[in-house]
Amino acid sequence: MDKESKIILASSSPRRAEILSRLGLEFEVVPSAADERPFVNESPGDYIIRIARAKAVEVARRSLQGLVIAADTIVVLDTKMLGKPRDEEEARKMLKSLAGRWHAVMTGVALYDVTTKKEVVDFEKTLVRFASLSESEITWYLKTGEHKDKAGAYGIQGSAGLFVEEIAGNYHNVVGLPVPLVYRLAKRLGYNFTAMK
């Protein structure tokens, strides 16, 4: 099998694309149309693995060759999953609930080799502690618009970095793509990113 074949990022996330670009990898972006609705009583770990795999498989079916990389990120506070806020009001509630507390950021990652039809799936978990936030700070942050299309209504790589007091785990996982995990999974499928540059 030709390990020089292309990489396909099954995501429309500009953050994930930027992370892969910074690794010096060439890739094609093919957003997934997979259904991301959670099942009733589905655990966070089961959910992100199922969705990441669904994204990878859906894009792989439309591809002739290559390594498909898919991911899904959620924020978990206690046992509650926080996805992307539907509107500003929901984003405000999310930020209020995260203020002054630790929470988990979990990203499911699925890699699918279109040629061999082999796949590997796993997830990464990072703990994040937010500072206490005043109403005016939350309002200011919402005005930046960064909360849109982000799990937990914040992006650590942007203005929300002002409020992140501490993290335990992989930083890139909080952004949306845990690169050490992606690297390990790719090697299991026979792809070595250090040899592809």
Secondary structure, DSSP 8 states (H G I E B T S, - for coil): --TTS-EEE----HHHHHHHHHTT--EEE----------TT--HHHHHHHHHHHHHHHHHTT-SSSEEEEEEEEEEETTEEE---SSHHHHHHHHHHHTTSEEEEEEEEEEEETTTTEEEEEEEEEEEEE----HHHHHHHHHHTTTTT-GGG--TTTGGGGGEEEEES-HHHHHT--HHHHHHHHHHTT--GGG--
